[in-house]
Amino acid sequence: MAKDNMKFNSRDYSLKKSSPVGRVICTILLIFWSLVNLYPLFWMVTLSLKDNLQINVTNKFGLPKGWPSQWHWENYTHSELGLLTRVPVFFKNSIIITVLAIGIALVAAMMASYTLTRFQWKASGAFNKMFLLGITVPVQVSLVPLLVTTSQLGLTGTRISLIIPYAAFSLSMAILISNGFMDNIPKELDEAAYIDGCSRYGVFFRIILPLMKPAVSTIGIYSFLQCWNELIIATTLVTKEEMKTLPIGIRNLVGTNKIDYGMIGAAITVATIPMVIVYVLMSKRIQESFIAGAVKG
Amino acid sequence: MNRKSSDTGSIIVFLLPAVLLFVGILVAPIIISTYYSVFDWRFPFDKVYCGFKNYKTLFTSDWYPLWGSIKNVFVLAALSLLIQLPLSLGLALMLGRGIKGERFFLSVNFLPVLISTVVIGLLWRRMYDAEGGIINPILRSLGIIGEENIQWLEANGDKLLMACIIPMLWQYVGYHMLLMYAGVKSVAPELREAAMIDGATPWQVDRFVVIPSMKQVLKVSVIFSVTGSLKSYDLVSILAGDRTSAAAVPSTVLMNTKSIGLYGMSSACAVVIIILCFVAAVLINALFRERD
């Protein structure tokens, strides 16, 4: 009896050590769901290398035969669509806008967190709640006011007209995460610095900021998800081709041209591959940063 | 002690950038949108005060299907809670227990989150296509549909809403999975071990130990998926267009009225969307608090 119990107790929570049946079922389910995630992307790539006949009739599911000479690379290089010249411009715009927006949100959030976690003052709780409430505010509420204001200021179609709203809408989440990280920095460090004659500013720049480095990638990934795909504000404020961000650029490219299915495939593949490469190289870091946000937030 | 006296100054300095951004881009526009929403405003003409006429029109006229759109996002939110989140939780629990290929499965499942929604929309539009698409042939080979191709994206057809909802649910399963995975991993191993020693099966450990201690993460997931549903736009816009009524969401009504210059009407939609989001967030918070 006692021996039985021992055996039972030593059973581990880990699936690696549980019954083979459960393990196999779980693995099958996970593989199935991975295919549901991966196949559409694989199919997207195959689409970009086929002609209409293959797509519609002869080869719906797989890669075309005859690599590489019979693959329809011209879907990528077709001059009418101009993928290889236009998409890099969209990428450049999206990167500039996203990076600056994240930078602004990051700085503003860390500064705000410093007062919210380190100073004792009456309205601190109220401000904290206000910033938190901002997480549920959708970009839609700012649309018409932004449209009217930017055109009054003559800023319609400029990068700054997207950067500032993107920074603002990333801010709440950034403050929430930043608060979590800053709370974990021991207050004794501040005290020691004050005794050594540091001011409030000195402590922020010399003690807090250097220790907030791990927060940067976490805030970065959450803000990135907020900014990179943004469609509503970008569609409304940006009309000039050379200022278009990736989402509206690609949508416009595919929407306005009478083009082959293969070219649509090529356009969305070109827009996706760089992201996938970055993700493959940094997936561990990205996931860990994301997870840190979930735990701290 | 002398630190205190200079605090007011430094509080203002440190808080200023965040407050400026927040008030300028979030708070002020909420007030301005509410103000615009009571004007009959056909841009580029001047606005004329009209009371609640915009709201009345939006909720009664067939041209601006706001009422139907609210029903649609409720369907979306309900399906997120019933299908998307349980799926995410199942994946998170399986992966959280430790299984061969854990890292790989996590990465693959999170991948759609990072891909542009525009790309996903355009991709699914091709997949649904009756001619070159793959959804119809796949369903046929599984025996789910007959010889006839289904026109999933037929303008204002009865399949359109479902066709928009499926990729929306699919894309963010990985997002919630990773949040919940973080929750599973943050449960102290001692708690699980104690339960195992008391004779619980792994399933019982999940049900009675792991899930209850993930409450905070689950709340965040529920709030994000419900408010995300209420303000959804991208995929509907690409799969069904802004002028749809069958698959309308409040944001497509907002974008449609904005694009034809009806700024007052558009602002009224914005006000409705933010009220929906706030009410949902407050209700969900209250529900989770009650469970304590």
Interface residues (C-beta under 8 A of the other chain):
Chain A: F8 N9 R11 D12 Y13 S14 L15 K16 S18 G22 R23 C26 T27 L29 L30 W33 S34 V36 N37 L38 P40 L41 W43 M44 L47 N52 I55 N56 K60 F61 I104 A105 V107 A108 A109 M111 A112 Y114 T115 F119 W121 F127 M130 F131 L133 G134 T136 V137 P138 V139 Q140 V141 S142 L143 V144 P145 L146 L147 V148 I164 P165 A167 A168 F169 L171 S172 I175 Y194 S199 R200 Y201 F204 L225 W228 N229 L231 I232 T235 T236 L246 P247 I248 I250 R251 V254 Y261 I264 G265 A267 I268 A271 T272 M275 V276 Y279 S283 K284 I286 Q287 F290 I291 A292 A294 V295 G297
Chain B: R3 S6 D7 T8 S10 I11 F14 L15 P17 A18 V19 L21 F22 G24 I25 L26 A28 P29 I30 I32 S33 Y36 L87 G90 L91 M94 L95 R97 G98 I99 K100 G101 R103 F104 F105 L106 S107 V108 N109 F110 L111 P112 V113 L114 I115 S116 T117 V118 V119 L122 L123 W124 R126 M127 D129 E131 G132 I134 P137 W170 V173 G174 L178 L179 Y181 A182 G183 K185 S186 R192 E193 M196 I197 G199 P202 V205 V217 V220 I223 T227 L230 K231 Y233 D234 S237 I238 P250 S251 L254 M255 K258 Y263 S266 S267 C269 A270 V271 I273 I274 C277 F278 A280 A281
